[in-house]
Amino acid sequence: MSAFASNPDKKVSRSAALFEEAQRYIPGGVNSPVRAFRGVGGNPLFFQGGEGAWLIDEDENRYIDYVGAWGPLILGHRHPAVIEALQKQLTHGLGYGASTEAEITIARTICTLVPSIERVRLVTSGTEATMSAIRVARGYTRRDKVVKFEGCYHGHVDGLLVKAGSGALTLGEPDSLGVPKSYTDQTYVLPYNDVDALEKLFAANGKDIACIIVEPVAGNMNCVPPLPGYLQALRDVCDQYGSVLIFDEVMTGFRVALGGAQSVYNVTPDLTTLGKVIGGGLPVGAFGGRRDIMEMIAPMGPVYQAGTLAGSPLAVAAGMAMLNEIQKPDFYTLLTQRTSTLMKGLQDRADAAKISFTTNQVGGMFGCFFTNEAKISTFEQVMACDVERFRKYFHVMLNNGVYLAPSAFEAGFVSAAHGEEEIQLTLNAAERAFAAL
């Protein structure tokens, strides 16, 4: 696919009709809130397929995709190796509710590529991974309190929906009804990238804190990297007070680097949660880490965790195909270079149009912010960005064939399928978008 088929003046009639029909049966017409376009206005698109770096909607409009199914499609849509692996597994069956050799293969691969993970348990979603990691951390420490950070989202776990990111921010509801206060009473919330606040909390309450859970690169209040030394400060207080450090790498694991964000910043967590890439686009998650902590889990220990569909043969097959591809030489070097080219091009065009704008990037993960700030590193800065300007930008980009996350609070992703042509077409669209602003 080498050119836009989208027409800025074409009514997205079938998507609109499907959305109307969906609302009759599905709450809000969507099965995940951020898909509803509430953060940008208008009706959501319905897609029929994808190929490489492109998505095709139900009206045959084509878009360069920077969502990538929210991260896992690091190779792009319908990569031949992934499709072949799925087709092969389909000839053997969908699932068995029992163990397979493929589970050992992917577990060994994860433990090899992420040295902090000595033992790993497969689950079916990122939410399940974070929920389970916190449970085992509490069981290991015999403590109840958890520390999380403003704007970091760890799935819809009851005790963590406090100042959460992702769709909660998009909807303007950082907390959720239906969560008993007694659950969130066990959660301390700190500002991200603030070492002083961290040290003060632990000085006062460290003996009661089971764990810290953090996105090492925040991706659910857009893309916000850690400041120098911040992740090490988390490691230090956990060591000092005997708490467990959990890196939520559901988004960053195998996405920003082969060893995840922990390899980029050279900080070793006790537990890591994974998802996205390890399923190749299919529903999957995992949590793993130190052997002594992970052996607290049943059947070896008293912390119960189970899942009928955990280790799905289809998800494992797709995930292994993906993991094999990303281990090829220079994969991440090229991915980072393409993303850097895109970010520089966007910044240059914003500057030329005299638009207040800045970007963040870690590997193939990026964030764009309409702000006067030179760089964004805190939740407060994110919330002060010009959301209305982003909404206008989003729709001009969409009308020019570029599909961005429909929220000012979500990170974007470049895949290996994004070539020079797709990057240039994106920059051409951005030039028109900045001119319109």
C-alpha atoms as one frame of an Amber mdcrd trajectory, in Angstrom:
protein
   0.000   0.000   0.000   1.676   3.145  -1.113  -0.840   5.961  -1.202  -3.819
   7.294   0.670  -7.232   6.133  -0.433  -8.957   8.229   2.215 -10.997  11.188
   1.094 -11.268  14.058   3.612 -14.759  14.880   2.335 -16.072  11.320   2.315
 -18.674  10.542   4.946 -17.712   7.561   7.045 -21.189   6.161   6.536 -20.697
   2.501   7.350 -18.694   3.226  10.507 -21.411   5.626  11.633 -24.121   3.045
  10.960 -22.198   0.341  12.788 -21.662   2.603  15.778 -25.373   3.343  15.952
 -26.136  -0.364  15.823 -23.446  -1.194  18.407 -24.987   1.173  20.932 -28.109
  -0.988  20.978 -26.214  -3.916  22.451 -22.857  -2.735  23.841 -22.493  -0.068
  26.576 -21.435   3.101  24.788 -21.165   1.084  21.592 -17.621  -0.034  22.411
 -15.882  -2.804  24.335 -13.164  -0.520  25.702 -13.816   3.127  26.639 -11.018
   4.864  24.739 -12.377   3.481  21.453 -15.470   5.676  21.828 -13.700   8.861
  20.639 -15.030  10.709  23.703 -11.607  12.301  24.110 -11.585  13.765  20.599
 -15.236  14.036  19.603 -17.052  12.477  16.703 -17.914   8.839  16.100 -15.384
   6.001  16.320 -14.169   4.190  13.247 -14.855   0.511  12.660 -12.054  -1.381
  10.944 -12.201  -4.385   8.626  -8.504  -5.145   8.302  -4.890  -4.080   8.277
  -1.754  -4.649   6.248   1.746  -3.604   7.248   1.610  -0.055   8.582  -1.936
   0.510   7.309  -5.475   0.109   8.643  -8.581  -0.121   6.431 -11.943   0.965
   7.806 -15.401  -0.282   6.858 -15.714   2.467   4.230 -12.479   1.353   2.521
 -10.590   4.398   3.818  -6.953   3.655   4.569  -4.862   5.098   7.374  -1.253
   4.913   8.483  -1.599   3.298  11.900   0.238   4.674  14.947  -1.859   2.769
  17.486  -0.733  -0.732  16.528  -3.513  -2.387  18.577  -2.158  -0.283  21.498
   1.373  -1.583  21.166   1.635  -5.277  20.294   1.887  -4.965  16.512   5.556
  -4.024  16.514   5.932  -5.823  13.162   2.844  -4.208  11.685  -0.425  -5.841
  10.660  -0.571  -9.404   9.320   3.136 -10.082   9.434   3.771 -13.292   7.447
   5.665 -15.042  10.265   2.833 -14.446  12.720   0.148 -15.529  10.267   2.098
 -18.686   9.400   2.516 -19.585  13.084  -1.204 -19.164  13.716  -2.180 -21.191
  10.666   0.124 -24.002  11.733  -1.320 -24.065  15.257  -4.879 -24.022  13.924
  -4.241 -27.374  12.247  -3.521 -28.835  15.705  -6.287 -27.174  17.711  -7.398
 -24.011  19.472  -6.594 -24.942  23.044  -6.540 -27.826  25.478  -6.818 -26.449
  29.002  -3.579 -28.326  29.652   0.153 -27.770  29.328   2.045 -27.613  26.022
   5.705 -27.617  25.066   5.205 -24.200  23.452   4.568 -22.705  26.903   8.043
 -23.821  27.955   9.557 -22.335  24.801   8.061 -18.892  25.326   8.805 -18.955
  29.066  12.446 -19.830  28.379  12.655 -17.071  25.776  11.223 -14.465  28.145
  13.589 -15.510  30.948  16.544 -15.368  28.552  15.727 -11.951  27.098  14.783
 -10.320  30.422  17.432 -11.398  32.963  15.453 -10.122  35.980  12.787 -12.737
  35.215  13.883 -16.082  36.685  10.405 -17.623  36.681   7.363 -16.516  34.688
   3.648 -17.322  34.750   1.470 -16.775  31.666  -1.962 -15.163  32.019  -4.513
 -13.782  29.565  -4.298  -9.999  29.925  -2.180  -7.148  31.240  -4.756  -6.431
  33.935  -4.517 -10.018  35.152  -0.726  -9.779  35.151  -0.606  -6.666  37.338
  -3.316  -7.945  39.675  -1.410 -11.197  40.141   1.964  -9.505  40.608   0.560
  -7.346  43.394  -1.041 -10.364  45.052   2.216 -12.306  45.097   4.126  -9.225
  46.334   1.688  -8.905  49.224   1.955 -12.597  49.958   5.750 -12.486  49.896
   6.058  -9.430  52.173   2.994 -10.158  54.370   2.098  -6.478  53.901  -0.950
  -4.791  52.333  -0.045  -1.285  51.147   0.751  -0.567  47.500   2.375   2.507
  45.959   1.376   3.672  42.480   1.850   6.941  40.599  -0.407   9.617  39.155
  -1.314   8.959  35.540   0.056   5.392  35.521  -2.522   2.812  34.501  -2.159
  -0.827  35.457  -5.393  -2.247  34.134  -8.821  -2.024  35.735  -7.715  -3.557
  39.035  -9.956  -2.259  41.832  -7.192  -1.089  44.130  -5.295   0.702  41.349
  -8.051   2.845  39.814  -6.839   5.879  41.718  -5.586   8.781  39.599  -5.169
   6.279  36.787  -4.174   7.069  33.244  -5.418   5.724  29.920  -9.160   5.784
  29.276  -9.879   6.997  32.796  -8.180  10.293  32.010  -9.763  10.493  28.578
 -13.225  10.240  30.118 -12.370  12.785  32.798 -12.935  10.157  35.521  -9.585
   9.223  37.045 -11.396   7.115  39.652 -14.200   4.594  39.168 -17.540   3.959
  40.802 -17.986   0.380  41.927 -14.612   0.274  43.677 -15.010   0.034  47.468
 -13.095   2.704  49.350 -11.599  -0.038  51.506  -9.713  -1.276  48.414  -8.206
   2.071  47.512  -7.397   2.783  51.166  -4.578   0.287  50.676  -3.076   2.350
  47.840  -0.728   5.306  48.167  -0.567   7.579  45.112   2.559   9.634  44.440
   3.515  12.103  41.701   5.537  10.433  38.965   9.201  11.530  38.748   9.182
  13.085  42.253  11.936  11.514  44.389  11.309  13.746  47.414   7.676  12.641
  47.696   8.780   9.018  47.369  11.358   9.232  50.132   8.987  11.075  52.497
   6.272   8.456  52.070   8.638   5.581  52.752  10.180   7.322  55.745   6.718
   7.526  57.290   5.156   4.251  56.097   7.857   2.045  54.571   7.375  -0.878
  56.968   3.756  -1.269  55.780   4.402  -1.081  52.025   4.305  -4.375  50.139
   5.312  -3.024  46.767   5.751  -0.221  44.312   4.155  -0.691  40.904   5.218
   1.690  38.149   5.294   2.021  34.399   9.051   2.553  33.919   8.082   4.688
  30.937   4.605   6.037  31.580   2.457   5.309  28.547  -1.044   5.953  29.786
  -0.771   9.701  30.334   0.863   9.826  26.913   4.566   8.914  26.745   6.468
  10.256  29.769   9.959   8.818  30.383  11.542   8.701  33.854  13.913  11.484
  34.817  17.564  10.471  35.286  17.971   8.535  38.543  14.249   8.183  39.236
  13.920   4.453  38.660  17.072   3.850  40.688  15.498   5.833  43.546  12.556
   3.412  43.460  14.974   0.493  43.585  16.822   2.040  46.521  13.766   2.617
  48.741  12.471  -0.880  48.055  15.828  -2.313  49.068  15.915  -0.154  52.189
  12.420  -1.064  53.404  12.077  -4.612  52.103   9.360  -3.785  49.559   8.937
  -5.415  46.158   9.594  -3.307  43.050   7.221  -4.145  40.182   7.843  -2.766
  36.709   4.651  -2.771  34.688   6.132  -3.409  31.250   2.860  -4.484  29.649
   3.365  -1.591  27.242   7.160  -1.200  27.216   8.276  -4.827  27.431   9.910
  -5.842  24.124   8.503  -2.578  22.744  11.095   0.051  23.665  13.996  -2.430
  23.633  14.607  -6.172  23.491  15.081  -6.283  27.265  12.319  -3.790  27.975
  12.621  -0.436  29.706  14.597  -2.019  32.535  17.402  -2.706  30.066  17.274
   0.860  28.759  17.600   2.396  32.224  19.673  -0.405  33.763  17.456  -0.850
  36.834  16.416  -4.340  37.944  12.896  -4.849  39.328  11.850  -7.750  41.533
   8.786  -8.503  39.402   7.842  -7.559  35.848   4.454  -7.640  34.161   4.255
  -8.206  30.415   1.636  -8.284  27.673   1.119  -6.853  24.183   4.091  -8.085
  22.151   4.359 -11.523  23.770   1.008 -12.442  22.238   1.726 -11.086  18.789
  -1.611  -9.261  18.898  -3.617 -11.994  20.635  -4.885 -11.708  24.239  -2.049
 -12.602  26.597  -0.096 -11.396  29.598   2.617 -12.612  31.932   4.255 -11.787
  35.226   7.605 -12.968  36.439  10.694 -12.162  38.403  12.829 -13.418  41.238
  12.587 -17.134  41.827  11.999 -16.831  45.591   9.045 -14.487  45.052   7.512
 -16.422  42.158   7.673 -19.696  44.081   5.108 -18.239  46.483   2.520 -19.020
  43.780   0.363 -22.153  43.786   1.003 -25.013  43.368   4.376 -24.331  45.036
   3.215 -21.744  47.549   0.172 -20.267  49.299  -0.590 -17.418  46.848  -3.380
 -18.586  44.561  -3.483 -17.663  40.871  -5.041 -19.617  38.020  -6.401 -19.238
  34.483  -8.138 -21.741  32.225  -6.963 -20.027  29.033  -3.485 -19.097  30.317
  -0.816 -20.190  27.853  -3.300 -20.303  24.955  -1.585 -22.232  22.129  -2.682
 -19.600  19.606  -1.386 -16.680  21.666   1.879 -18.477  22.420   2.389 -19.347
  18.747   1.824 -15.755  17.642   3.952 -14.432  20.484   6.907 -16.674  19.719
   6.773 -15.687  16.051   6.890 -12.052  17.107   9.701 -12.607  19.621  11.778
 -14.433  17.013  11.464 -11.541  14.571  12.417  -8.804  17.023  15.655 -10.594
  17.936  17.037 -10.028  14.446  20.131  -7.751  14.214  19.486  -3.994  14.176
  15.738  -4.428  14.627  15.498  -1.887  17.448  18.140   0.402  15.969  16.083
   0.819  12.815  12.819   1.147  14.743  14.286   3.885  16.930  15.737   5.717
  13.938  12.391   5.744  12.126  10.638   7.044  15.224  13.295   9.740  15.707
  12.851  10.830  12.088   9.108  11.120  12.649   9.494  13.075  15.894  12.023
  15.508  14.432   9.837  16.024  11.384   6.791  16.765  13.518   8.738  19.201
  15.701  10.179  21.008  12.676   6.741  21.441  11.122   5.193  22.608  14.387
   7.990  25.146  14.839   7.545  26.389  11.282   3.829  26.901  11.948   4.631
  28.570  15.308   2.639  25.946  17.208   3.594  25.209  20.832   4.443  21.540
  20.623   6.920  19.000  21.969   7.557  15.270  21.786   8.912  12.427  23.911
  10.357   9.172  22.610  11.786   5.928  23.941  12.608   3.465  21.155   9.548
   3.049  18.937   7.195   4.541  21.544   6.380   8.254  21.380   4.241  11.051
  22.748   3.114  14.384  21.308   2.063  17.328  23.464   0.611  20.736  22.680
   2.399  22.785  25.318   4.848  25.623  25.897   6.992  23.288  28.017  10.277
  22.213  26.446   9.810  18.678  27.784   7.052  16.829  29.610   8.034  14.771
  32.650   5.144  15.034  35.144   1.443  14.263  35.366   0.764  17.910  36.182
   2.448  19.023  32.954   0.458  16.486  30.950  -2.821  17.715  32.406  -1.900
  21.323  31.546  -1.444  20.550  27.829  -3.879  21.960  25.281  -6.334  19.076
  24.847  -8.640  21.075  22.582  -5.812  21.725  20.169  -4.985  18.018  20.167
  -8.598  17.217  19.264  -8.425  19.468  16.207  -5.046  18.037  15.262  -6.367
  14.487  15.615  -9.238  15.055  13.206  -7.147  16.835  10.579  -4.637  13.976
  10.717  -7.466  11.435  10.500  -8.977  13.195   7.489  -5.552  13.066   5.860
  -5.139   9.345   6.378  -3.256   9.103   9.694  -4.747   7.168  12.590  -3.527
   8.317  16.017  -4.762   7.189  19.408  -8.095   9.003  19.970  -6.922  10.597
  23.203  -4.379  13.202  24.262  -3.352  10.809  27.055  -2.161   7.803  25.059
   1.278   6.993  23.678   1.838   6.263  19.999   3.810   3.465  18.350   5.878
   3.079  15.225   6.211  -0.432  13.794   8.878  -2.072  11.675   6.411  -1.817
   8.779   6.543   1.989   8.815   8.943   2.840   6.005  10.227   6.114   4.602
   7.106   6.547   2.499   4.729   6.192   5.455   6.815   8.572   7.553   6.865
  11.178   4.778   3.125  10.873   4.154   2.566  11.340   7.893   4.727  14.470
   7.933   2.855  15.855   4.933  -0.399  15.350   6.812   1.089  16.973   9.923
   2.140  20.011   7.955  -1.467  20.479   6.871  -2.691  19.851  10.426  -0.355
  22.420  11.990  -1.311  24.940   9.307  -4.994  24.360  10.173  -4.279  25.053
  13.842
